[in-house]
């Protein structure tokens, strides 16, 4: 009987979140920017991320 870990290894599971894949980075970056802009103090957070802390 195979365990869940064995099945994951056999299936070639990649446990990295998709945001870490290089080709997905730009889409995640734009999603995070939209998230920050649409929340309270979002513009200040976005500017801090882009330009460093004040």
mmCIF file of the N, C-alpha and C atoms, coordinates in Angstrom:
data_MODEL
# 
_entry.id   MODEL 
# 
loop_
_atom_site.group_PDB 
_atom_site.id 
_atom_site.type_symbol 
_atom_site.label_atom_id 
_atom_site.label_alt_id 
_atom_site.label_comp_id 
_atom_site.label_asym_id 
_atom_site.label_entity_id 
_atom_site.label_seq_id 
_atom_site.pdbx_PDB_ins_code 
_atom_site.Cartn_x 
_atom_site.Cartn_y 
_atom_site.Cartn_z 
_atom_site.occupancy 
_atom_site.B_iso_or_equiv 
_atom_site.pdbx_formal_charge 
_atom_site.auth_seq_id 
_atom_site.auth_comp_id 
_atom_site.auth_asym_id 
_atom_site.auth_atom_id 
_atom_site.pdbx_PDB_model_num 
ATOM 1   N N  . UNK A 1 1  ? 0.848  -1.185 0.000   1.00 0.00 ? 1  UNK A N  1 
ATOM 2   C CA . UNK A 1 1  ? 0.000  0.000  0.000   1.00 0.00 ? 1  UNK A CA 1 
ATOM 3   C C  . UNK A 1 1  ? 0.891  1.246  0.000   1.00 0.00 ? 1  UNK A C  1 
ATOM 4   N N  . UNK A 1 2  ? 0.594  2.179  -0.877  1.00 0.00 ? 2  UNK A N  1 
ATOM 5   C CA . UNK A 1 2  ? 1.404  3.394  -0.952  1.00 0.00 ? 2  UNK A CA 1 
ATOM 6   C C  . UNK A 1 2  ? 0.799  4.489  -0.083  1.00 0.00 ? 2  UNK A C  1 
ATOM 7   N N  . UNK A 1 3  ? 1.680  5.278  0.477   1.00 0.00 ? 3  UNK A N  1 
ATOM 8   C CA . UNK A 1 3  ? 1.223  6.381  1.322   1.00 0.00 ? 3  UNK A CA 1 
ATOM 9   C C  . UNK A 1 3  ? 0.992  7.623  0.463   1.00 0.00 ? 3  UNK A C  1 
ATOM 10  N N  . UNK A 1 4  ? 0.417  8.616  1.076   1.00 0.00 ? 4  UNK A N  1 
ATOM 11  C CA . UNK A 1 4  ? 0.165  9.874  0.367   1.00 0.00 ? 4  UNK A CA 1 
ATOM 12  C C  . UNK A 1 4  ? 1.473  10.518 -0.086  1.00 0.00 ? 4  UNK A C  1 
ATOM 13  N N  . UNK A 1 5  ? 2.512  10.440 0.752   1.00 0.00 ? 5  UNK A N  1 
ATOM 14  C CA . UNK A 1 5  ? 3.812  11.010 0.386   1.00 0.00 ? 5  UNK A CA 1 
ATOM 15  C C  . UNK A 1 5  ? 4.391  10.298 -0.829  1.00 0.00 ? 5  UNK A C  1 
ATOM 16  N N  . UNK A 1 6  ? 4.253  8.972  -0.876  1.00 0.00 ? 6  UNK A N  1 
ATOM 17  C CA . UNK A 1 6  ? 4.737  8.216  -2.030  1.00 0.00 ? 6  UNK A CA 1 
ATOM 18  C C  . UNK A 1 6  ? 4.000  8.634  -3.297  1.00 0.00 ? 6  UNK A C  1 
ATOM 19  N N  . UNK A 1 7  ? 2.701  8.829  -3.190  1.00 0.00 ? 7  UNK A N  1 
ATOM 20  C CA . UNK A 1 7  ? 1.922  9.245  -4.357  1.00 0.00 ? 7  UNK A CA 1 
ATOM 21  C C  . UNK A 1 7  ? 2.356  10.628 -4.831  1.00 0.00 ? 7  UNK A C  1 
ATOM 22  N N  . UNK A 1 8  ? 2.643  11.522 -3.905  1.00 0.00 ? 8  UNK A N  1 
ATOM 23  C CA . UNK A 1 8  ? 3.078  12.868 -4.274  1.00 0.00 ? 8  UNK A CA 1 
ATOM 24  C C  . UNK A 1 8  ? 4.419  12.822 -4.987  1.00 0.00 ? 8  UNK A C  1 
ATOM 25  N N  . UNK A 1 9  ? 5.320  11.980 -4.503  1.00 0.00 ? 9  UNK A N  1 
ATOM 26  C CA . UNK A 1 9  ? 6.634  11.859 -5.131  1.00 0.00 ? 9  UNK A CA 1 
ATOM 27  C C  . UNK A 1 9  ? 6.497  11.223 -6.509  1.00 0.00 ? 9  UNK A C  1 
ATOM 28  N N  . UNK A 1 10 ? 5.655  10.185 -6.608  1.00 0.00 ? 10 UNK A N  1 
ATOM 29  C CA . UNK A 1 10 ? 5.468  9.504  -7.882  1.00 0.00 ? 10 UNK A CA 1 
ATOM 30  C C  . UNK A 1 10 ? 4.831  10.410 -8.925  1.00 0.00 ? 10 UNK A C  1 
ATOM 31  N N  . UNK A 1 11 ? 3.938  11.266 -8.499  1.00 0.00 ? 11 UNK A N  1 
ATOM 32  C CA . UNK A 1 11 ? 3.254  12.128 -9.457  1.00 0.00 ? 11 UNK A CA 1 
ATOM 33  C C  . UNK A 1 11 ? 4.078  13.358 -9.815  1.00 0.00 ? 11 UNK A C  1 
ATOM 34  N N  . UNK A 1 12 ? 5.229  13.530 -9.168  1.00 0.00 ? 12 UNK A N  1 
ATOM 35  C CA . UNK A 1 12 ? 6.083  14.676 -9.458  1.00 0.00 ? 12 UNK A CA 1 
ATOM 36  C C  . UNK A 1 12 ? 5.506  15.974 -8.941  1.00 0.00 ? 12 UNK A C  1 
ATOM 37  N N  . UNK A 1 13 ? 4.936  15.941 -7.755  1.00 0.00 ? 13 UNK A N  1 
ATOM 38  C CA . UNK A 1 13 ? 4.296  17.127 -7.186  1.00 0.00 ? 13 UNK A CA 1 
ATOM 39  C C  . UNK A 1 13 ? 5.315  18.242 -6.996  1.00 0.00 ? 13 UNK A C  1 
ATOM 40  N N  . UNK A 1 14 ? 4.911  19.414 -7.365  1.00 0.00 ? 14 UNK A N  1 
ATOM 41  C CA . UNK A 1 14 ? 5.726  20.608 -7.165  1.00 0.00 ? 14 UNK A CA 1 
ATOM 42  C C  . UNK A 1 14 ? 4.992  21.452 -6.138  1.00 0.00 ? 14 UNK A C  1 
ATOM 43  N N  . UNK A 1 15 ? 5.568  21.606 -4.961  1.00 0.00 ? 15 UNK A N  1 
ATOM 44  C CA . UNK A 1 15 ? 4.868  22.241 -3.856  1.00 0.00 ? 15 UNK A CA 1 
ATOM 45  C C  . UNK A 1 15 ? 5.044  23.753 -3.797  1.00 0.00 ? 15 UNK A C  1 
ATOM 46  N N  . UNK A 1 16 ? 5.707  24.330 -4.766  1.00 0.00 ? 16 UNK A N  1 
ATOM 47  C CA . UNK A 1 16 ? 5.876  25.783 -4.754  1.00 0.00 ? 16 UNK A CA 1 
ATOM 48  C C  . UNK A 1 16 ? 4.575  26.462 -5.141  1.00 0.00 ? 16 UNK A C  1 
ATOM 49  N N  . UNK A 1 17 ? 4.246  27.568 -4.490  1.00 0.00 ? 17 UNK A N  1 
ATOM 50  C CA . UNK A 1 17 ? 3.068  28.323 -4.920  1.00 0.00 ? 17 UNK A CA 1 
ATOM 51  C C  . UNK A 1 17 ? 3.285  28.858 -6.333  1.00 0.00 ? 17 UNK A C  1 
ATOM 52  N N  . UNK A 1 18 ? 2.231  28.974 -7.129  1.00 0.00 ? 18 UNK A N  1 
ATOM 53  C CA . UNK A 1 18 ? 2.404  29.424 -8.510  1.00 0.00 ? 18 UNK A CA 1 
ATOM 54  C C  . UNK A 1 18 ? 2.997  30.822 -8.632  1.00 0.00 ? 18 UNK A C  1 
ATOM 55  N N  . UNK A 1 19 ? 2.881  31.657 -7.585  1.00 0.00 ? 19 UNK A N  1 
ATOM 56  C CA . UNK A 1 19 ? 3.423  33.011 -7.681  1.00 0.00 ? 19 UNK A CA 1 
ATOM 57  C C  . UNK A 1 19 ? 4.943  33.020 -7.759  1.00 0.00 ? 19 UNK A C  1 
ATOM 58  N N  . UNK A 1 20 ? 5.605  31.899 -7.413  1.00 0.00 ? 20 UNK A N  1 
ATOM 59  C CA . UNK A 1 20 ? 7.055  31.857 -7.454  1.00 0.00 ? 20 UNK A CA 1 
ATOM 60  C C  . UNK A 1 20 ? 7.589  31.458 -8.824  1.00 0.00 ? 20 UNK A C  1 
ATOM 61  N N  . UNK A 1 21 ? 6.729  30.983 -9.709  1.00 0.00 ? 21 UNK A N  1 
ATOM 62  C CA . UNK A 1 21 ? 7.160  30.659 -11.059 1.00 0.00 ? 21 UNK A CA 1 
ATOM 63  C C  . UNK A 1 21 ? 7.436  31.953 -11.809 1.00 0.00 ? 21 UNK A C  1 
ATOM 64  N N  . UNK A 1 22 ? 8.553  32.001 -12.509 1.00 0.00 ? 22 UNK A N  1 
ATOM 65  C CA . UNK A 1 22 ? 8.971  33.239 -13.175 1.00 0.00 ? 22 UNK A CA 1 
ATOM 66  C C  . UNK A 1 22 ? 7.931  33.744 -14.167 1.00 0.00 ? 22 UNK A C  1 
ATOM 67  N N  . UNK A 1 23 ? 7.297  32.839 -14.913 1.00 0.00 ? 23 UNK A N  1 
ATOM 68  C CA . UNK A 1 23 ? 6.342  33.294 -15.914 1.00 0.00 ? 23 UNK A CA 1 
ATOM 69  C C  . UNK A 1 23 ? 5.042  33.802 -15.300 1.00 0.00 ? 23 UNK A C  1 
ATOM 70  N N  . UNK A 1 24 ? 4.779  33.480 -14.039 1.00 0.00 ? 24 UNK A N  1 
ATOM 71  C CA . UNK A 1 24 ? 3.564  33.930 -13.371 1.00 0.00 ? 24 UNK A CA 1 
ATOM 72  C C  . UNK A 1 24 ? 3.788  35.194 -12.546 1.00 0.00 ? 24 UNK A C  1 
ATOM 73  N N  . UNK A 1 25 ? 5.038  35.638 -12.409 1.00 0.00 ? 25 UNK A N  1 
ATOM 74  C CA . UNK A 1 25 ? 5.353  36.737 -11.496 1.00 0.00 ? 25 UNK A CA 1 
ATOM 75  C C  . UNK A 1 25 ? 4.629  38.030 -11.858 1.00 0.00 ? 25 UNK A C  1 
ATOM 76  N N  . UNK A 1 26 ? 4.628  38.386 -13.138 1.00 0.00 ? 26 UNK A N  1 
ATOM 77  C CA . UNK A 1 26 ? 4.011  39.656 -13.542 1.00 0.00 ? 26 UNK A CA 1 
ATOM 78  C C  . UNK A 1 26 ? 2.530  39.682 -13.232 1.00 0.00 ? 26 UNK A C  1 
ATOM 79  N N  . UNK A 1 27 ? 1.844  38.558 -13.438 1.00 0.00 ? 27 UNK A N  1 
ATOM 80  C CA . UNK A 1 27 ? 0.415  38.548 -13.147 1.00 0.00 ? 27 UNK A CA 1 
ATOM 81  C C  . UNK A 1 27 ? 0.173  38.680 -11.645 1.00 0.00 ? 27 UNK A C  1 
ATOM 82  N N  . UNK A 1 28 ? 1.008  38.027 -10.818 1.00 0.00 ? 28 UNK A N  1 
ATOM 83  C CA . UNK A 1 28 ? 0.846  38.152 -9.360  1.00 0.00 ? 28 UNK A CA 1 
ATOM 84  C C  . UNK A 1 28 ? 1.208  39.553 -8.905  1.00 0.00 ? 28 UNK A C  1 
ATOM 85  N N  . UNK A 1 29 ? 2.205  40.150 -9.538  1.00 0.00 ? 29 UNK A N  1 
ATOM 86  C CA . UNK A 1 29 ? 2.599  41.516 -9.177  1.00 0.00 ? 29 UNK A CA 1 
ATOM 87  C C  . UNK A 1 29 ? 1.440  42.474 -9.426  1.00 0.00 ? 29 UNK A C  1 
ATOM 88  N N  . UNK A 1 30 ? 0.793  42.355 -10.570 1.00 0.00 ? 30 UNK A N  1 
ATOM 89  C CA . UNK A 1 30 ? -0.322 43.254 -10.867 1.00 0.00 ? 30 UNK A CA 1 
ATOM 90  C C  . UNK A 1 30 ? -1.502 42.994 -9.937  1.00 0.00 ? 30 UNK A C  1 
ATOM 91  N N  . UNK A 1 31 ? -1.732 41.744 -9.563  1.00 0.00 ? 31 UNK A N  1 
ATOM 92  C CA . UNK A 1 31 ? -2.811 41.442 -8.609  1.00 0.00 ? 31 UNK A CA 1 
ATOM 93  C C  . UNK A 1 31 ? -2.538 42.070 -7.250  1.00 0.00 ? 31 UNK A C  1 
ATOM 94  N N  . UNK A 1 32 ? -1.289 41.982 -6.792  1.00 0.00 ? 32 UNK A N  1 
ATOM 95  C CA . UNK A 1 32 ? -0.942 42.556 -5.490  1.00 0.00 ? 32 UNK A CA 1 
ATOM 96  C C  . UNK A 1 32 ? -1.048 44.079 -5.528  1.00 0.00 ? 32 UNK A C  1 
ATOM 97  N N  . UNK A 1 33 ? -0.658 44.685 -6.639  1.00 0.00 ? 33 UNK A N  1 
ATOM 98  C CA . UNK A 1 33 ? -0.779 46.141 -6.759  1.00 0.00 ? 33 UNK A CA 1 
ATOM 99  C C  . UNK A 1 33 ? -2.240 46.561 -6.706  1.00 0.00 ? 33 UNK A C  1 
ATOM 100 N N  . UNK A 1 34 ? -3.110 45.849 -7.410  1.00 0.00 ? 34 UNK A N  1 
ATOM 101 C CA . UNK A 1 34 ? -4.539 46.163 -7.365  1.00 0.00 ? 34 UNK A CA 1 
ATOM 102 C C  . UNK A 1 34 ? -5.096 45.982 -5.963  1.00 0.00 ? 34 UNK A C  1 
ATOM 103 N N  . UNK A 1 35 ? -4.655 44.928 -5.276  1.00 0.00 ? 35 UNK A N  1 
ATOM 104 C CA . UNK A 1 35 ? -5.110 44.671 -3.910  1.00 0.00 ? 35 UNK A CA 1 
ATOM 105 C C  . UNK A 1 35 ? -4.716 45.828 -2.998  1.00 0.00 ? 35 UNK A C  1 
ATOM 106 N N  . UNK A 1 36 ? -3.468 46.269 -3.100  1.00 0.00 ? 36 UNK A N  1 
ATOM 107 C CA . UNK A 1 36 ? -2.991 47.337 -2.224  1.00 0.00 ? 36 UNK A CA 1 
ATOM 108 C C  . UNK A 1 36 ? -3.703 48.655 -2.510  1.00 0.00 ? 36 UNK A C  1 
ATOM 109 N N  . UNK A 1 37 ? -3.916 48.963 -3.775  1.00 0.00 ? 37 UNK A N  1 
ATOM 110 C CA . UNK A 1 37 ? -4.548 50.228 -4.140  1.00 0.00 ? 37 UNK A CA 1 
ATOM 111 C C  . UNK A 1 37 ? -5.993 50.274 -3.657  1.00 0.00 ? 37 UNK A C  1 
ATOM 112 N N  . UNK A 1 38 ? -6.678 49.148 -3.659  1.00 0.00 ? 38 UNK A N  1 
ATOM 113 C CA . UNK A 1 38 ? -8.099 49.116 -3.327  1.00 0.00 ? 38 UNK A CA 1 
ATOM 114 C C  . UNK A 1 38 ? -8.389 48.952 -1.836  1.00 0.00 ? 38 UNK A C  1 
ATOM 115 N N  . UNK A 1 39 ? -7.404 49.066 -0.985  1.00 0.00 ? 39 UNK A N  1 
ATOM 116 C CA . UNK A 1 39 ? -7.629 48.967 0.457   1.00 0.00 ? 39 UNK A CA 1 
ATOM 117 C C  . UNK A 1 39 ? -7.244 50.277 1.137   1.00 0.00 ? 39 UNK A C  1 
ATOM 118 N N  . UNK A 1 40 ? -7.729 50.429 2.360   1.00 0.00 ? 40 UNK A N  1 
ATOM 119 C CA . UNK A 1 40 ? -7.421 51.644 3.117   1.00 0.00 ? 40 UNK A CA 1 
ATOM 120 C C  . UNK A 1 40 ? -5.907 51.784 3.244   1.00 0.00 ? 40 UNK A C  1 
ATOM 121 N N  . UNK A 1 41 ? -5.393 52.948 3.005   1.00 0.00 ? 41 UNK A N  1 
ATOM 122 C CA . UNK A 1 41 ? -3.955 53.250 3.023   1.00 0.00 ? 41 UNK A CA 1 
ATOM 123 C C  . UNK A 1 41 ? -3.207 52.488 1.931   1.00 0.00 ? 41 UNK A C  1 
ATOM 124 N N  . UNK A 1 42 ? -3.927 51.996 0.945   1.00 0.00 ? 42 UNK A N  1 
ATOM 125 C CA . UNK A 1 42 ? -3.316 51.183 -0.108  1.00 0.00 ? 42 UNK A CA 1 
ATOM 126 C C  . UNK A 1 42 ? -2.286 51.927 -0.923  1.00 0.00 ? 42 UNK A C  1 
ATOM 127 N N  . UNK A 1 43 ? -2.570 53.177 -1.283  1.00 0.00 ? 43 UNK A N  1 
ATOM 128 C CA . UNK A 1 43 ? -1.628 53.951 -2.089  1.00 0.00 ? 43 UNK A CA 1 
ATOM 129 C C  . UNK A 1 43 ? -0.327 54.151 -1.323  1.00 0.00 ? 43 UNK A C  1 
ATOM 130 N N  . UNK A 1 44 ? -0.423 54.414 -0.014  1.00 0.00 ? 44 UNK A N  1 
ATOM 131 C CA . UNK A 1 44 ? 0.762  54.602 0.810   1.00 0.00 ? 44 UNK A CA 1 
ATOM 132 C C  . UNK A 1 44 ? 1.572  53.303 0.891   1.00 0.00 ? 44 UNK A C  1 
ATOM 133 N N  . UNK A 1 45 ? 0.874  52.170 1.012   1.00 0.00 ? 45 UNK A N  1 
ATOM 134 C CA . UNK A 1 45 ? 1.560  50.874 1.066   1.00 0.00 ? 45 UNK A CA 1 
ATOM 135 C C  . UNK A 1 45 ? 2.259  50.606 -0.259  1.00 0.00 ? 45 UNK A C  1 
ATOM 136 N N  . UNK A 1 46 ? 1.556  50.833 -1.360  1.00 0.00 ? 46 UNK A N  1 
ATOM 137 C CA . UNK A 1 46 ? 2.136  50.589 -2.680  1.00 0.00 ? 46 UNK A CA 1 
ATOM 138 C C  . UNK A 1 46 ? 3.365  51.463 -2.911  1.00 0.00 ? 46 UNK A C  1 
ATOM 139 N N  . UNK A 1 47 ? 3.289  52.734 -2.545  1.00 0.00 ? 47 UNK A N  1 
ATOM 140 C CA . UNK A 1 47 ? 4.443  53.624 -2.711  1.00 0.00 ? 47 UNK A CA 1 
ATOM 141 C C  . UNK A 1 47 ? 5.607  53.182 -1.831  1.00 0.00 ? 47 UNK A C  1 
ATOM 142 N N  . UNK A 1 48 ? 5.313  52.680 -0.641  1.00 0.00 ? 48 UNK A N  1 
ATOM 143 C CA . UNK A 1 48 ? 6.361  52.189 0.245   1.00 0.00 ? 48 UNK A CA 1 
ATOM 144 C C  . UNK A 1 48 ? 7.041  50.958 -0.342  1.00 0.00 ? 48 UNK A C  1 
ATOM 145 N N  . UNK A 1 49 ? 6.253  50.083 -0.958  1.00 0.00 ? 49 UNK A N  1 
ATOM 146 C CA . UNK A 1 49 ? 6.823  48.883 -1.575  1.00 0.00 ? 49 UNK A CA 1 
ATOM 147 C C  . UNK A 1 49 ? 7.694  49.266 -2.766  1.00 0.00 ? 49 UNK A C  1 
ATOM 148 N N  . UNK A 1 50 ? 7.233  50.210 -3.567  1.00 0.00 ? 50 UNK A N  1 
ATOM 149 C CA . UNK A 1 50 ? 7.976  50.598 -4.765  1.00 0.00 ? 50 UNK A CA 1 
ATOM 150 C C  . UNK A 1 50 ? 9.220  51.420 -4.447  1.00 0.00 ? 50 UNK A C  1 
ATOM 151 N N  . UNK A 1 51 ? 9.137  52.322 -3.457  1.00 0.00 ? 51 UNK A N  1 
ATOM 152 C CA . UNK A 1 51 ? 10.223 53.272 -3.203  1.00 0.00 ? 51 UNK A CA 1 
ATOM 153 C C  . UNK A 1 51 ? 10.996 53.016 -1.919  1.00 0.00 ? 51 UNK A C  1 
ATOM 154 N N  . UNK A 1 52 ? 10.594 52.048 -1.151  1.00 0.00 ? 52 UNK A N  1 
ATOM 155 C CA . UNK A 1 52 ? 11.231 51.795 0.130   1.00 0.00 ? 52 UNK A CA 1 
ATOM 156 C C  . UNK A 1 52 ? 10.549 52.594 1.224   1.00 0.00 ? 52 UNK A C  1 
ATOM 157 N N  . UNK A 1 53 ? 10.829 52.256 2.479   1.00 0.00 ? 53 UNK A N  1 
ATOM 158 C CA . UNK A 1 53 ? 10.173 52.963 3.589   1.00 0.00 ? 53 UNK A CA 1 
ATOM 159 C C  . UNK A 1 53 ? 10.601 54.428 3.650   1.00 0.00 ? 53 UNK A C  1 
ATOM 160 N N  . UNK A 1 54 ? 9.747  55.230 4.260   1.00 0.00 ? 54 UNK A N  1 
ATOM 161 C CA . UNK A 1 54 ? 10.034 56.672 4.364   1.00 0.00 ? 54 UNK A CA 1 
ATOM 162 C C  . UNK A 1 54 ? 11.145 56.955 5.326   1.00 0.00 ? 54 UNK A C  1 
# 
